[in-house]
């Protein structure tokens, strides 16, 4: 991504400027699932305001250790670090008062004070909170400073931070209709389904460009193409079941396998014994970068984790997908995400013990039956919201105008 040009001047002279743009304070982060939807919303709001000749001023409130501490400065966005505490979840109420939880929660008042100072100085028109632990002190500070607070929930469940802040919000944007009943009853009237913002470039890929960029000369375009991904770092679980299924899988499809840079050499050693005819249809790579939109355009079936951002992109594109949730995701959110789409007939979820055999049983019908694959893709598209960023910007502007 290129640098986001953000006007960070203030109108009251504190920063030596006489102009005032629309001011947005953003809080949320820790992971890409909270950080990148916020960044997409910022970019979309900036474009919307530019149409009417307005500038956008942004302040990002996050933790020094979170992903947002790297992303915001790289995008030219002023950043304020505050303290926060991580709540370690447990089904046992006694474990919620563990020494680690008590110590971390003691940091929240400090974070609120720091966030309050930042918000009072910046005087934003709206505070947008996209979740993660840091959203709690900043969201509470927004209430104290009487600034409009917009919450955005990426998952089909309701994240812990947004649950804590729901009654302090001016507006709540959720990604799925199924989230609405999970809100406190008093907060449901201010909630709207927007979807999860998707990077615009993801929607503009071209299959032929992927063939050229990755030099997929041996691919048989008469066969479907499967894209396998475990996220930027890769997934050992997904890598292992795909590795054990490869001869069968390549008998029915071309495969692009993004395995994580640290895992590439081991997989290359294992796949070196593939027959030449099958090896030509297999492209192994540690990381997929700018060519990702084109790879997604080429893919007929995607095998992946089921994080909120992945679901948003694949449903917006209308992709037939087999989801293998990350078992250790916070609140088991990935399993909830995958199960929600599977129950709607918009994806297939592999839950529990995932084996090469269960993967073959799941993916096989999608590779051998184009009509079944098309139906799944159509249902996925019906759940996609490619205009989610615009919808979220509508909510932000509505909150600002009262």
N, C-alpha and C positions, 0 to 999 in steps of 0.2 A: 504494500500500500504506500502511496505517496504521502507527503506531509500535508496535513490538513491546515489550511490557512485560517487561523482563528484570531479575531480581533480581541485582544485581552485588555484593551484600554477601558478606563472608567470615566464616567462623566463628571464626577465630583472633584476632580483635580488631584486625587490621591496618586494617580499614575500619569498626570500631566496631559490629559486629553479633554476636549470639550464635547466629544461625541459619545453617544451611548447606544449600543446595539441591544438586541435581545440577549438577556443574560440567562444562561442555563448552567446550573451546578449539577454535576453528575456524580453519583456515588454508586459503588458496586465494583465487584471484581474478585480477585483471588485466582479465578480460572478464566479460560477463554469463553466458557458458557455464559458468564456474566459480563465480561469485558467487551466482546465483539458486538453483541446486540446494541450495547450503549454507543459504541463507536459508529455503527451503521446509522443509528438514530441521529447522532450528532451531524453526520455528513448529510443526511436527508433533510434535517431541519435547516442546515446552512444553505442548501440548494433552494429550499422553499422560501426562505427569507430573502435570498438574493434576487428572486423573481420580482420582489416588490422594493428592491433597493435597500434592504435592511442588512446590517451586519450581525454576526453572531459572536458573542463573547462566552467562553466556556471556562469553567473551573472544575477540575476533576478532584474529588476527595476520595482518597483510598489509603491503603496501607503501604508502607515502604517495601514490604516483602512480596506484595501481590503482583500479578502480571500487569495490572493497570499502571504500576509505577514505571514500567518500561514502555508500555504502549502510549500512554498520554504524552510524555515528553517527545517521543519519536514522531508523534503526529502534530507537534507544535502546540499542545494544550497545556496550559499552566496546571500544576499539580500540587495539592496540599496533602501531606501525609498525616494521618491521625492514628491513635491507638485503638485497638479493638480486642475483643476476646472471642475465642472459638468455643462453641458449646459442643462437647463431645456427646453425641446422642447415645441413648441406651433405653431398652425396654424396661430396665430396672430403675425405678425412680430414685433409689438410694444411690445409684452410680452417677446420677445427674449432679449430686453434690460432692463429687470427687474433688480432691485437692486441686487437680489441674483445672477443673471447671471453675471452682471458686476463685482461684488465682486469676484466671482469664477474665471472668466476669467483673472482677474488681477493676479491670482496665477500662471497662465501658464508660464509667463516669468521666474519666480523663479524656477518652475519645469524644464524648459528647461536648465537653468543654472546648476541645480543640476545634471540632467541627462547627460549633456555635460561633467561635471567633472568625473562622473562615467565611461562614455564610453571612454573618453580620457585616463583615467588611466588603464582601462581594455583592450583596443585595441582589440575589438572582430573581428573575421573574418566575422561575420554576426550578424545583429540585427534582431530578429524575433518579430514582433508585432502582437498580437492576438486580439486587440480591447479593448474596455473599455477606460474611460477617460484618464487614465495614459499613454496610448499608444501615445497620441498626443505630450506631451513634450519630451518623450523619442525618438519618431520617428523623430521629428524635430532636436533633438540633434544628431541623427545618421547622418542626412544629413549634419549638420554643421561639424561634425567630419569626413565626407566623408567615412563612413562605409556602406557597402551594407545593404540595408533595405528590408526585406521580410515581406509583409503583409499577414495575413491569415484572411479570412472572413468566419465565421461559418454559417451565416444565408443565406436564399435565397435572402434577400435584402442586401443592402450595409450599414453597420453600420456607424454612424456619424464619429467616429474616423478614420476609414479607408477611408471615403470619403475625409476627410481633408488631409490625408497623401498620397493619391493615386499618386499624381504627384511627390512625393519625393521618391517613391519606386523604387527598383531595379527589384524586381519580386513581383507579386501579385498572391496568391493562393486563389481560391474561392471554395466553396463547391457545387455549382450548376451552370449549364450552363446558367440558367436564370439570374445570377448575372452579367454576362459579359456585356450586354448592359447598365447596370447601372453605369459602370465605366466611368470616363472621357475619351473621345475619344482617347486622346493621351496615355492613360495608358493601353488600351486594348491589345496592341501588347506584353506587358510584363506579361499578365495574363494567368494562366493555371488552369484548373479544377482539384483539387486534392481530393475533398471531405473533410469531417470533421473527424479528427483523433478519432478513437474509441479505448478505452482501450482493449488490446488484450484478457484479461481474460473474457470480456463480451462474446466473441465469442466461448468460450470453455465449455459452460455449459452442464449438463446432466440432463434430466428430472427426472430420477429415484432418483438422488441425492437430488432433491428438495423435493420429496415425503418423503424421509428418514429424511432430515434435519428439515423439518417443521412438520413431523409426520402427514402427510395428509392421515391417515388411512381410513377416511370415504369418500374420493374422489372416484367417479365412473369414472374409466379411459375410459369407453365407451363414456362418454360425453366430449365435448370440455372444456378446462380450460380457464377462463378469468383472466387476471392479471390487477388489478385496481391500479393506482398509481397517486398521485398528487405531486410527488417529496418528498424530504426528510422530509419537514415540513407538508406534506399532503395538501389537497385542500378542503376547506369547500364546495365549489360548487360541486366538483366531489363526495365528501363523501355524500352530501345530495341527489343527484339524484340517486346514486347507492343504498343508504339506502332505498329510496322510491320505488326502482325497485326490491329489493332483492327477495321477494317471487317468482316473475315471472322469474327473472334471474336464480335463483337456480333451477327452474323447467327445465331449459335447459342446465345448465352448472355447473361446479365446479368454485368457485371464490376464488382467493387470493386477499385480499384487504389491501393494504398498505396505511394507513390512516393518518400517522403522530402521533407521540407519544402523543401529547397534546389532540388528538381527540379520542383516543382509548376507554377510559372509557365510554364516552357518546354513542358511537356506540355499545359497548357491551351491554349497558342497553337496547338499542332499539332492538337489534337482539336476546335478550334472549327469546323472545316470538316466535321465528321461530319454526315450527314443527321439530321434531328430525331428520326426514329424510332429510330435507333441511339443517338444521344446520350442519350436518356432512359434507356437501359439501362446507362449508363456512369457510375460514381461515382468521381471522382478525389479523393484526399486525401493530404496530406503525411504525416499520422501518424494511426494508430488507437490510441486510448487505452483508457479503461475499457470501451468498447464492444467490445473485441476478442473476448471470449467469445461475444458475440451474433453478431458477424460470422463467426466460425468455425462457429457453429451453423447459420448460413444457407448457408454455402459447401458446394457439392457437389464442387468440385474446387479444390485450392489449388496455385498455382504459386509456388515459393519457393526460397530457399537451403536448404542441408541441414545446418545446424548441429545439434549434439546436442540442444539445447533444443527446437528446432523439430520434430525427428523425434519426440521424446518426447511433445510435445503432440499432434501430428497422428496418431500411432499410437494414443495413448490415446483420442482422439476417434473413431478409425476413419475417417479422411478419405482419399479418393482424392487422391493428390498427384503433381505433376510437379516433380522437384527439379533445380535448376540450381546445381551446387556452385560455391562461391567458389574459384577456382583458386589463390588465394594463401593459403588457410587453412593453419595450421601443420601440417606433415607431410602435407599434402593430405588432411586428415581429412574434409572435407566430401564429397570424391569417394568415399572409402571408405564413409562413412555411406550415401550415396545408392546406391552399387553394391550394398551389402549388402542393402538393402531391395528393390532391383530384382531381384536374384538370388533373393530369397525370394518374388517375385510380389506384393510388398506396396506397390510404388510404381513410378514410371517415372523414370529418370534421364536427363537430357540432358547428356552428357559431351562434351568437346572443343569444336569450333566450333559455337556455338548461333546459328541464324538464324531469321528469321520463318518460313521454310518448314519447318525441322525442328520448330519449336514447333507449327505447325499440324498436321503429321503425327503428333505425339505427343498433343496435346490433343484433336484431332478425334474419334478413336474413343471417348474418354471422354464427350464431349458428345453424340454421336449414338447411343450404345449404352448405355442405362441399366443393362442387365445387366452389361456389362463394367465400368462404373463401380462398381456395387454389389459385384462380386467383388473389385476392387482395394481397396475400402474395408473389406470383410470381412477380407481378408488383412492389411491394415494394423492393424486392431483386434486381430487374433490376435497381433501383435507388440507391441502396446501394453501398458504396465504402469501403469495409473492409480493403483495403490496403491504405487508405487515409494517414495514418502516414508515410508510406514508400514514397508515392508520395510527401508529403510535405518535407521530408528529401531530396529527389532528388532536389527539388527547392532550398532548403537552400544551398546544396553543389554546385549547379549550380551558385547561386549568389556569393558564395565565390570564385569560380574559374574565375569569370568574364564572 
